[in-house]
Amino acid sequence: MSTAVRRVATPPEFTLDATPSVSTLALSAPGSTAPPTAPQPARRSRQAARAAGLIAAVALLGVVLVLSIAVGAKSLPLADVWSGLLDPDAAEYAVVHQMRLPRTLLGLLAGAALGMAGAVMQALTRNPLADPGLLGINAGASAAVATAALLGVTAIGGYVWFALAGAAVVTALVYAVGGGRGATPARLALAGAALNATLYSYVSAVMMLDTASLDRLRFWTVGSLASADDATVNRVAPFIVAGLLVALAAARPLNALALGDDAARALGARPALIRAAVIVAVTLLCGAATAACGPIVFVGLLVPHLVRALTGPDLRWLLPYCAVLAPVLLLGADVLGRVLGRPGELQVGMVTAVLGGPLFLWLVTRSRVAHP
């Protein structure tokens, strides 16, 4: 008696890579061979290049940090700056520790906050123009701080909570008015522009009607690091660090969400939770940075586009790069404002606006502004 042997082909196996170079679906029949997968050396080479680029970016940030401490509106020899940094009895100790060091630390925190906020907003909304300034989030924080000033709140510990509340309300409002999950870049931009104009009109009205508020807000509304001190840094640092951690934790789920809600759910992600986490991160980052420095434009818009040309759309690399290179831009602009404005200085918000506008137009004309 003969025995029939039935061979059953096993179902294909699916593997997911967040940054695949080749996506392969192999249906194997008896006697067939599977197509070759993406070469591992090429993938390792790309990863090594990204890691090397990130190390170079950290080194560049270190140089800018040194320049921010060494260069000021008042020219000091490097030896005096060094002694002022280390020797409490040095004459320059007060200048370095009470002015330049807190200013540098605040620029580091605020730059990382604005760069990361812009990157996650562009990824969530799929809008290349998403930015804390253009979508009105900074304006919401500014309007809340103006309200705090009108109520007599003068300490950073008081109006930082107003800024966080204002950023949260406007973030949710822009997202809702723009269409929620079905939001288009055009609707988000229009909603943000409308809220931006309305809220800044309110800030201007508060400054014109109340002299005390004008004195407190006239430099702050331009965007400045000049008023930085240890209390400001200590107050906003926990909010910014928490926002950075939430944004970094959302990097992989946001990669999945870029495939669409259904695909994200199939991969185990929860779209509603991802969007809520991003809104929390943007609120913490933009609210704290705006409360400390005022509304600073173009950092959150420009840096993600520059970084995306180096890393691609993978947020696991994009966000760390933004956290490093956005402070480079902000602190570099601050140092430039101190040098160009001697014996006074130009506020960093003015310098980023002057530098950021032409640079972004150059990116547009070179067709390097791509959808996230």
C-alpha positions in Angstrom: 0.0 0.0 0.0 1.4 3.4 -1.0 1.5 6.2 1.4 0.8 9.7 0.1 2.9 12.4 1.7 1.5 15.9 1.6 3.9 18.8 1.9 2.3 22.0 3.3 4.1 25.2 2.5 4.5 27.4 5.6 3.1 30.9 5.5 5.5 33.7 4.8 7.1 35.5 7.7 6.8 39.3 7.9 9.4 41.4 9.5 9.1 45.1 10.2 12.0 47.5 10.3 11.4 51.2 11.1 13.8 52.2 8.4 13.9 49.4 5.8 15.9 49.9 2.7 14.0 47.2 0.8 10.5 45.9 1.7 10.2 42.2 0.6 7.2 39.9 0.6 8.3 36.4 -0.3 5.7 33.7 -1.1 7.7 30.5 -1.2 6.6 27.6 -3.3 8.2 24.2 -3.2 11.6 24.4 -4.9 11.6 28.2 -5.2 14.2 30.5 -3.6 13.4 33.7 -1.7 14.6 37.0 -3.1 17.6 38.5 -1.4 17.0 40.9 1.5 18.5 44.3 1.9 22.3 44.0 2.4 23.2 44.3 6.0 26.6 46.1 5.3 24.7 49.0 3.6 22.3 49.3 6.5 25.2 49.3 9.0 27.0 51.8 6.9 24.0 54.2 7.0 23.7 53.7 10.8 27.4 54.4 11.3 27.2 57.5 9.1 24.3 58.8 11.2 26.0 58.1 14.5 29.2 59.8 13.2 27.1 62.8 12.2 25.5 63.0 15.6 28.9 62.9 17.3 30.0 65.7 15.0 26.9 67.7 15.9 27.6 67.2 19.6 31.1 68.5 19.1 29.8 71.5 17.2 27.4 72.2 20.1 30.4 72.0 22.5 32.1 74.7 20.5 29.1 77.0 20.5 28.6 76.5 24.2 32.2 77.6 24.8 31.7 80.6 22.5 28.5 81.6 24.4 30.4 81.7 27.7 33.5 83.3 26.2 31.9 86.0 24.0 29.7 88.8 25.3 28.8 92.4 24.8 31.8 93.2 27.0 35.0 91.8 25.6 37.0 89.6 28.0 40.2 87.7 27.4 39.8 83.9 27.5 42.1 83.7 30.5 39.9 86.0 32.5 36.8 84.0 31.4 38.4 80.8 32.5 39.4 82.2 35.9 35.9 83.6 36.3 34.5 80.2 35.6 36.6 78.4 38.1 37.8 80.9 40.7 35.1 82.4 43.0 37.5 85.2 44.0 38.1 86.3 40.5 36.7 89.7 39.4 34.9 88.1 36.4 33.2 85.4 38.5 30.0 87.3 38.8 29.9 88.1 35.0 30.4 84.5 34.1 28.3 82.7 36.7 25.4 85.2 37.0 25.1 86.3 33.4 26.8 84.2 30.8 26.5 80.7 32.2 22.7 80.9 33.0 22.2 82.4 29.6 24.1 79.6 27.9 22.2 76.9 29.8 18.8 78.6 29.0 19.7 78.8 25.3 20.6 75.1 25.4 17.3 74.1 27.0 15.1 76.5 24.9 16.8 75.5 21.7 16.4 71.8 22.3 12.8 72.4 23.3 11.9 74.4 20.2 13.7 72.1 17.8 12.1 69.0 19.2 8.6 70.6 19.3 8.8 71.6 15.7 10.0 68.1 14.6 7.2 66.2 16.4 4.6 68.7 15.3 5.6 68.2 11.6 5.5 64.5 12.1 2.1 64.4 13.8 0.4 66.8 11.4 2.4 65.8 8.3 2.7 69.5 7.6 6.1 70.8 6.6 5.1 74.3 7.9 4.2 73.1 11.4 6.1 75.2 13.9 5.4 76.5 17.4 5.4 80.0 16.0 3.5 79.6 12.8 0.7 77.5 14.3 0.1 80.0 17.1 1.3 77.9 20.1 3.9 80.4 21.0 1.3 83.1 20.7 -1.0 81.2 23.1 1.8 81.0 25.7 2.5 84.7 25.1 -1.1 85.7 25.5 -1.2 83.8 28.8 2.0 85.4 30.0 0.5 88.8 29.1 -2.5 88.0 31.1 -0.3 87.0 34.1 1.5 90.3 33.8 -1.8 92.1 33.8 -2.8 90.3 37.0 0.5 91.4 38.6 2.4 88.0 38.4 6.0 88.9 37.9 8.0 85.8 38.9 8.9 83.0 36.5 7.5 80.5 38.9 4.1 82.1 38.5 3.7 82.8 34.8 5.3 79.6 33.6 2.0 77.9 34.6 0.1 80.5 32.6 2.4 79.8 29.6 1.9 76.1 29.8 -1.9 76.5 30.0 -1.9 78.9 27.0 0.2 76.6 24.9 -2.0 73.6 25.8 -5.2 75.4 24.9 -4.0 76.7 21.6 -2.4 73.4 20.6 -5.6 71.5 21.1 -7.6 74.3 19.5 -5.5 74.5 16.3 -5.6 70.7 16.0 -9.4 70.6 16.5 -10.1 73.6 14.2 -7.7 72.2 11.6 -9.8 69.0 11.3 -8.3 66.6 13.9 -7.2 63.4 12.4 -8.3 64.6 9.0 -6.4 67.8 9.2 -4.7 69.0 6.1 -1.5 71.2 6.1 -3.5 74.1 4.6 -6.3 74.0 7.3 -3.7 73.8 10.1 -1.8 76.7 8.7 -4.9 78.8 8.3 -6.1 78.0 11.8 -2.7 78.8 13.2 -2.4 82.0 11.3 -5.8 83.2 12.5 -5.1 82.4 16.1 -1.6 83.8 15.9 -2.9 87.2 14.7 -5.7 87.3 17.2 -3.6 86.4 20.2 -0.7 88.8 19.3 -3.3 91.5 18.9 -4.4 90.8 22.5 -0.8 90.9 23.7 -0.2 94.3 22.0 -3.4 95.6 23.5 -2.3 94.6 27.0 1.0 96.3 26.5 -0.6 99.5 25.3 -3.2 99.7 28.0 -1.0 98.8 31.0 2.3 100.6 31.5 3.6 98.1 34.1 2.9 95.2 31.7 4.7 97.1 28.9 7.8 97.5 31.0 7.8 93.8 31.8 7.0 92.5 28.3 8.6 94.8 25.8 11.9 92.9 25.6 10.3 89.5 26.4 8.0 89.7 23.4 10.9 90.1 21.0 12.5 86.8 22.2 15.6 87.2 24.4 18.0 85.2 26.6 19.4 88.4 28.2 17.3 88.1 31.4 18.4 84.5 32.2 19.4 83.7 35.7 19.7 80.6 37.9 16.1 80.8 39.1 14.7 80.9 35.5 16.9 77.9 34.4 15.9 75.9 37.5 12.2 76.6 37.1 11.9 75.7 33.4 14.4 72.8 33.3 12.1 70.1 34.7 9.3 71.0 32.2 11.7 71.0 29.2 13.4 67.8 30.3 10.1 66.1 30.8 8.9 67.3 27.4 12.1 66.0 25.7 11.7 62.6 27.3 8.0 62.3 26.2 8.9 63.4 22.6 11.8 60.8 22.4 9.6 58.1 23.8 7.0 58.9 21.0 9.6 58.6 18.2 9.0 55.0 17.3 5.1 55.2 17.6 5.2 58.3 15.4 7.1 56.4 12.8 4.3 53.8 12.8 1.6 56.5 12.7 3.2 57.9 9.6 1.8 54.8 7.8 -1.7 55.7 8.8 -4.0 54.9 11.7 -5.0 51.4 10.5 -1.4 50.4 9.9 -0.3 51.9 13.2 -2.9 49.8 15.0 -1.8 46.7 13.2 1.7 47.3 14.4 0.5 47.6 18.0 0.5 51.4 18.3 -2.4 53.4 19.7 -3.0 56.5 17.6 -5.1 58.4 20.2 -2.5 57.9 22.9 0.3 58.9 20.5 -1.5 62.2 19.6 -2.1 62.9 23.3 1.5 62.3 24.2 2.7 64.6 21.4 0.3 67.3 22.5 1.7 67.0 26.1 5.2 67.1 24.9 4.6 70.2 22.7 2.8 71.9 25.6 5.7 71.3 28.0 8.4 72.3 25.5 6.8 75.4 24.0 5.2 76.6 27.2 8.4 76.5 29.2 10.6 77.9 26.5 8.2 80.7 25.7 7.8 81.6 29.4 11.6 81.8 29.9 12.6 83.5 26.6 9.6 84.9 24.9 8.4 83.8 21.4 11.4 82.9 19.2 10.6 82.1 15.6 12.1 79.9 12.9 14.1 77.6 15.2 11.3 74.9 15.3 10.5 75.4 11.6 14.0 75.5 10.1 16.1 72.9 12.1 13.9 69.8 11.3 14.1 70.5 7.6 17.9 70.9 7.7 18.2 67.7 9.8 15.8 65.7 7.6 18.2 66.2 4.7 20.8 64.3 6.8 18.8 61.6 8.5 15.7 61.1 6.5 12.3 60.9 8.1 13.1 58.4 10.8 12.3 60.2 14.1 14.6 57.9 16.1 17.5 59.8 14.5 15.7 63.1 13.6 14.8 64.0 17.2 18.2 63.6 18.7 19.8 65.6 15.9 17.2 68.4 16.4 17.9 68.4 20.2 21.6 69.0 19.4 21.5 71.3 16.4 18.6 73.6 17.4 20.6 74.9 20.4 23.5 75.4 18.0 21.3 77.7 15.9 19.8 79.6 18.9 23.1 80.1 20.8 24.9 80.9 17.6 22.4 83.6 16.9 22.7 84.9 20.5 26.4 85.2 20.2 26.1 86.9 16.9 23.7 89.4 18.4 26.1 90.2 21.2 29.0 90.8 18.7 27.0 92.9 16.2 25.3 95.0 18.8 28.3 96.1 20.9 28.5 97.9 23.2 24.8 96.8 23.5 23.3 93.7 21.9 20.6 92.5 19.5 18.0 90.2 21.0 18.2 86.6 19.8 14.6 86.6 18.5 15.5 89.4 16.1 18.6 87.6 14.9 16.8 84.3 14.3 14.1 86.1 12.3 16.7 87.8 10.1 18.7 84.7 9.6 15.9 82.2 9.5 13.7 83.9 6.8 16.3 84.0 4.0 17.6 80.6 4.9 14.2 79.0 4.8 13.4 80.7 1.4 16.7 79.3 0.1 15.6 75.8 1.2 12.3 76.3 -0.5 13.9 77.5 -3.8 16.3 74.5 -3.7 13.3 72.2 -3.2 14.7 70.8 0.0 11.5 71.3 2.0 9.9 67.9 2.0 6.9 66.5 3.8 7.8 64.7 7.0 
